[in-house]
Amino acid sequence: MSRTARFDLGGRVAVVTGGGQGIGRAIAEALAEHGASVVVCGRSCATLEATVNVIREAGGTAQLLQMDVTSDEDVARARDWLLREFGGIDVLVNNAGINPHYGTIEKTSLEDWNQILAVNLTGVFRCCKLLGGLMLEKGAGSIINISSIAGHVGLKRQAPYGAAKGGVEQFTKSLAHDWAQHGVRVNAIAYGYVATDLTAGVLSHEHIGPRLLARIPMGRFARLEEVAGAAVFLAADASSYVTGHSLRVDGGWTAT
Ligand SMILES: NC(=O)c1ccc[n+]([C@@H]2O[C@H](COP(=O)([O-])OP(=O)(O)OC[C@H]3O[C@@H](n4cnc5c(N)ncnc54)[C@H](OP(=O)(O)O)[C@@H]3O)[C@@H](O)[C@H]2O)c1
């Protein structure tokens, strides 16, 4: 196998949840660029369509699939469709995530907590069980759970998000252990701050933005084009002996 073949995703089917925008879109584009046939999932068809069009215009292969990761029915329907259409999948990127609530716990409602856990943690469980289950049947595959530095360190006013991402980190390790014997690798990527819709309010805040920047050894937020390389690596044979790992793409935040 040549050196570049270790990063070749030709003939692989990759599913990216939350692939319509931000980090998910950057990952979907990069996987397609490396040859994967990509299925982008999310709730809003308009953004998914935009991702599919960009990939196709660049000569890649992509399809959209409307799917809410909090819905058993949607994910089960997606599973059946993927089985019919492709006979299974090779890569699953659990990227769909939200962080709608910044505040200390006394200002956090049970509703906020449940919503954040439902998408960021239970959504990952559901997609691994139903879509990752297709890999289990096949005896091969790579699951990439999108985590955050919030899963490694305590970020102020983000306890529910941190609990969800911390849960994703531990879930990743346990699942990696359970499925290692079945040929399915399970890893996480813990991003630092990346400029997307999710973080726009915080990063542009006149006090919080500079405080966060001062905390990052590299002295800047990640650019979108810098987030996808880790996903390509974990999806491809280049990482064939890597499982149960959390790859930190954080400009050095958690190294200090
Ligand atoms: N940006 C950062 O600095 C940063 C740092 C660390 C980790 N992360 C993680 O990276 C991931 C992507 O974040 P981002 O910054 O790219 O956020 P974003 O721009 O807000 O995109 C989030 C994506 O998730 C989808 N989504 C939300 N709820 C969903 C649901 N119930 N079912 C299916 N899809 C859903 C959204 O699509 P629809 O609304 O159309 O469904 C959207 O495509 C998240 O897991 C986030 O926690 C981000």
The ligand as an SDF file (V2000), in Angstrom:
LIG
                    3D

 48 52  0  0  0  0  0  0  0  0999 V2000
  -17.2650   25.4890   17.1590 N   0  0  0  0  0  0  0  0  0  0  0  0
  -16.4800   25.1360   18.1690 C   0  0  0  0  0  0  0  0  0  0  0  0
  -15.6670   25.9290   18.6680 O   0  0  0  0  0  0  0  0  0  0  0  0
  -16.5500   23.7430   18.7290 C   0  0  0  0  0  0  0  0  0  0  0  0
  -15.5810   23.3770   19.6850 C   0  0  0  0  0  0  0  0  0  0  0  0
  -15.5960   22.1000   20.2060 C   0  0  0  0  0  0  0  0  0  0  0  0
  -16.5370   21.1860   19.7920 C   0  0  0  0  0  0  0  0  0  0  0  0
  -17.4790   21.5610   18.8610 N   0  0  0  0  0  0  0  0  0  0  0  0
  -18.4520   20.5400   18.4620 C   0  0  0  0  0  0  0  0  0  0  0  0
  -18.4200   20.3990   17.0550 O   0  0  0  0  0  0  0  0  0  0  0  0
  -19.7080   20.0090   16.5800 C   0  0  0  0  0  0  0  0  0  0  0  0
  -20.1490   20.9510   15.4750 C   0  0  0  0  0  0  0  0  0  0  0  0
  -20.1810   22.2740   15.9900 O   0  0  0  0  0  0  0  0  0  0  0  0
  -20.2440   23.5790   15.0640 P   0  0  0  0  0  0  0  0  0  0  0  0
  -19.4660   24.6020   15.7500 O   0  0  0  0  0  0  0  0  0  0  0  0
  -19.9640   23.2260   13.6570 O   0  0  0  0  0  0  0  0  0  0  0  0
  -21.7920   23.9440   15.2640 O   0  0  0  0  0  0  0  0  0  0  0  0
  -22.8920   24.5470   14.2670 P   0  0  0  0  0  0  0  0  0  0  0  0
  -22.2740   25.3950   13.2250 O   0  0  0  0  0  0  0  0  0  0  0  0
  -23.9260   25.1300   15.1550 O   0  0  0  0  0  0  0  0  0  0  0  0
  -23.4670   23.2160   13.5780 O   0  0  0  0  0  0  0  0  0  0  0  0
  -24.1470   22.2540   14.3290 C   0  0  0  0  0  0  0  0  0  0  0  0
  -24.7380   21.2570   13.3740 C   0  0  0  0  0  0  0  0  0  0  0  0
  -25.4650   20.2760   14.1560 O   0  0  0  0  0  0  0  0  0  0  0  0
  -26.7180   20.0550   13.5500 C   0  0  0  0  0  0  0  0  0  0  0  0
  -27.6840   19.6520   14.5610 N   0  0  0  0  0  0  0  0  0  0  0  0
  -28.0430   20.3190   15.6830 C   0  0  0  0  0  0  0  0  0  0  0  0
  -29.0020   19.6400   16.3360 N   0  0  0  0  0  0  0  0  0  0  0  0
  -29.2520   18.5300   15.5940 C   0  0  0  0  0  0  0  0  0  0  0  0
  -30.1420   17.4290   15.7360 C   0  0  0  0  0  0  0  0  0  0  0  0
  -30.9930   17.3440   16.7660 N   0  0  0  0  0  0  0  0  0  0  0  0
  -30.1290   16.4580   14.7980 N   0  0  0  0  0  0  0  0  0  0  0  0
  -29.2850   16.5320   13.7440 C   0  0  0  0  0  0  0  0  0  0  0  0
  -28.4210   17.5350   13.5510 N   0  0  0  0  0  0  0  0  0  0  0  0
  -28.4200   18.5280   14.4670 C   0  0  0  0  0  0  0  0  0  0  0  0
  -27.0780   21.3760   12.8890 C   0  0  0  0  0  0  0  0  0  0  0  0
  -27.9350   21.1960   11.7810 O   0  0  0  0  0  0  0  0  0  0  0  0
  -29.5410   21.3850   11.8480 P   0  0  0  0  0  0  0  0  0  0  0  0
  -29.7960   22.5550   12.7470 O   0  0  0  0  0  0  0  0  0  0  0  0
  -29.9510   21.5820   10.4440 O   0  0  0  0  0  0  0  0  0  0  0  0
  -30.0550   20.0940   12.3790 O   0  0  0  0  0  0  0  0  0  0  0  0
  -25.7160   21.8680   12.4000 C   0  0  0  0  0  0  0  0  0  0  0  0
  -25.4400   21.3570   11.1200 O   0  0  0  0  0  0  0  0  0  0  0  0
  -20.6140   19.9980   17.8030 C   0  0  0  0  0  0  0  0  0  0  0  0
  -20.7060   18.6850   18.3150 O   0  0  0  0  0  0  0  0  0  0  0  0
  -19.8830   20.8940   18.7860 C   0  0  0  0  0  0  0  0  0  0  0  0
  -20.2170   20.6170   20.1270 O   0  0  0  0  0  0  0  0  0  0  0  0
  -17.4950   22.8100   18.3290 C   0  0  0  0  0  0  0  0  0  0  0  0
  1  2  1  0
  2  3  2  0
  2  4  1  0
  4  5  1  0
  4 48  2  0
  5  6  2  0
  6  7  1  0
  7  8  2  0
  8  9  1  0
  8 48  1  0
  9 10  1  0
  9 46  1  0
 10 11  1  0
 11 12  1  0
 11 44  1  0
 12 13  1  0
 13 14  1  0
 14 15  2  0
 14 16  1  0
 14 17  1  0
 17 18  1  0
 18 19  2  0
 18 20  1  0
 18 21  1  0
 21 22  1  0
 22 23  1  0
 23 24  1  0
 23 42  1  0
 24 25  1  0
 25 26  1  0
 25 36  1  0
 26 27  1  0
 26 35  1  0
 27 28  2  0
 28 29  1  0
 29 30  1  0
 29 35  2  0
 30 31  1  0
 30 32  2  0
 32 33  1  0
 33 34  2  0
 34 35  1  0
 36 37  1  0
 36 42  1  0
 37 38  1  0
 38 39  2  0
 38 40  1  0
 38 41  1  0
 42 43  1  0
 44 45  1  0
 44 46  1  0
 46 47  1  0
M  CHG  2   8   1  16  -1
M  END
$$$$
